[in-house]
Amino acid sequence: MCIRMKTIIPDTSAVIIGAVSKIIEKENLDYPEIIIPEAVVCELEHQANADRREGINGLNELQHLQDLQDEGKLAISFKGKRPTNYDIKYAKSGEIDAIIRDLARSEFGTLLTNDKVQAETAKAQGIPVYYFEQKYVEKTLTITKFFDDETMSVHLKENVCPMAKKGTPGHIKFVKLSDELFNYGMLQEIIDEIIDKARNDSKTYLESVKEGSIVVQSREYRISIAKPPFSEAIEITAVRPVVNIDLEEYHLSSKLMDRINNNAEGILISGSPGAGKSTFVQAIAKYYSKELNKIVKTMESPRDLQLPDEITQYAPLEGSMENTADVLLLVRPDYTIYDELRKNHDFNIFADMRLAGVGMIGVVHATRPIDAIQRIASRVELGVIPSIVDTSIYIENGEVKSVYETKMTVKVPSGMKEADLARPVIEVRDFETGELKNEIYTYGEQTIVMNLDLVNNPSQSSKSSVDIIAEKEILRQIKRILPKKAKVDVKVISPERANIYIPENLIPKIIGKNGKRIAEIEEKVGISLGVEVIEESYNKAPFEIDIIHTKKQLILDLGRENGNSNFDILIGGEYLLTATTSKKGEIKIKKGIELSDFIIEAIELGLEITAVRK
């Protein structure tokens, strides 16, 4: 195409790829006038400040054009208005592109662009346009060259030798790939190559772009990039599935296969990181799609499951999995795979879709078979758990280690004696043997996940789980009656009796007139109570603390009576930290740090968080 006009107005896309320099040489233009819109300079400056490579490339092109002007090959000037905050906010809607087109129209120049939509819009407005199409040359990513048949992941970091994990789930070794240290420039070239492929390859997606963090899915490779200020140095991690096997290769029992074929509608697949969860999920997804002719979709962020073309993989729509779920409820697939369930809204979406009638398969990180069910039990009403999760499959070392099923019944929970304590109980049984493994029920205001191994074998623990639960509930009831500063403790001495230890002057308050108040507490907790004077040793007995969630903090509330004091904080009886309370008896921990994440995870797992005075 021949440019008849001597005035060229390039947009941001053209400057970034160096189109101005290229067409001056290609078209043999004689001293053209190049007008750079101020909006282009503003956009390049913003990209460069964000450490985006395209911004640096664009500024380098402008410097090159200045050199060409010094050589007498062209004339360059900068015109037009700089974009306002409104223009920047709605840049994706075309506001900045419109500013550039207006400048091209007012200067009677030719708009130069690498943006197809920009070119077509300019034509529609009668603006002369030169569409500089840059064809992408398909090439293999450099980082993929570090992979062989056994490589699960490759780890590159600034000033560190390249490392890789090799093997299969359960049999992994961490090996050095070479003695060469990767410097900043080498890693930046690899990152530029990955970003360029994401823009031009239909099978490579930018799954997440945040300050200092980029996640890319390129076919079977999930690539995570970390840069300052998020990390102290550049780091690139690429992960790829080592094996891609069919469901029949897991040699599942005929009973479990019958369950998968006919009855399983709410499945949780759990295991620790690297245990082989994704591989099993891929196998079961392909089985449902190809063998059972079911419509299967996925909800993933990032989309890293390796699945056949028949299975559509959805990312968060406009950044939200709730929006993705809304679309899927209209599509109505037979099964939806949710990879992976971590936060409250993930479990809520899973539950809503399952209750809407969609077959759901969720992937959960867990270190025990019961953990997956326990994490969802803390987020939904007890009675709907069997409707949401009917089958839980635990993966370990690439194999199906345990399969649990859930059922609702009404009975006296194991370890309790009185018949009037009967209540709705969710039984978690081993699917193959029918052995009762766990019970989930409410006790007072708490949801209890009871380990039946401890109930049936109390010698395994110094205090049974039933005793711990009973003590906590009795303590909760009597704290409502006594002053906040009162020292109090509870100890279960038999399945039928517990002792309350309080200061002598508070005993009448607990007993009540004619023993009425103590009788009411006994009726609520279902156990006989004795009242004794507290001993000095009880002043250092562990007591449960309240956890308050705010937007930015976790507040450990020990009570105003414990203000300005030193305490050890325990999780599940194990030491976590020592801290001094505020005047209000609070310990504040910032959210987002490892310590707060650890406490939140403990709450999700139902572990007891207590404090002991130093």
KAKAGI-V909473 format. One record per run of one state. SS is the DSSP state (A for helix, B for strand, O for the rest). FROM is the first residue (numbers start at 1). LEN is the number of residues. Records with the same first field share a line. If there is no record, write none. Layout:
SS = FROM-LEN, FROM-LEN
This chain:
O = 1-6, 11-1, 17-2, 27-5, 50-3, 71-3, 80-5, 90-1, 94-1, 107-3, 114-2, 125-4, 132-10, 147-4, 158-3, 169-2, 182-2, 201-3, 211-2, 219-2, 227-8, 241-6, 251-3, 263-3, 272-5, 292-4, 301-11, 315-2, 318-2, 332-3, 342-2, 356-3, 366-5, 378-4, 389-2, 397-2, 412-7, 422-1, 431-5, 444-2, 457-1, 461-4, 480-8, 495-2, 503-1, 512-1, 526-2, 534-2, 541-2, 545-1, 550-3, 558-2, 563-3, 572-2, 581-5, 591-3, 605-4, 614-1
B = 7-4, 32-6, 74-6, 110-4, 129-3, 151-7, 161-8, 171-11, 204-7, 213-6, 221-6, 235-6, 266-6, 296-5, 312-3, 317-1, 320-1, 335-7, 359-7, 391-6, 399-13, 423-8, 436-8, 446-6, 488-7, 497-6, 528-6, 543-2, 546-4, 553-5, 566-6, 574-7, 586-5, 609-5
A = 12-5, 19-8, 38-12, 53-18, 85-5, 91-3, 95-12, 116-9, 142-5, 184-17, 247-4, 254-9, 277-15, 321-11, 344-12, 371-7, 382-7, 419-3, 452-5, 458-3, 465-15, 504-8, 513-13, 536-5, 560-3, 594-11
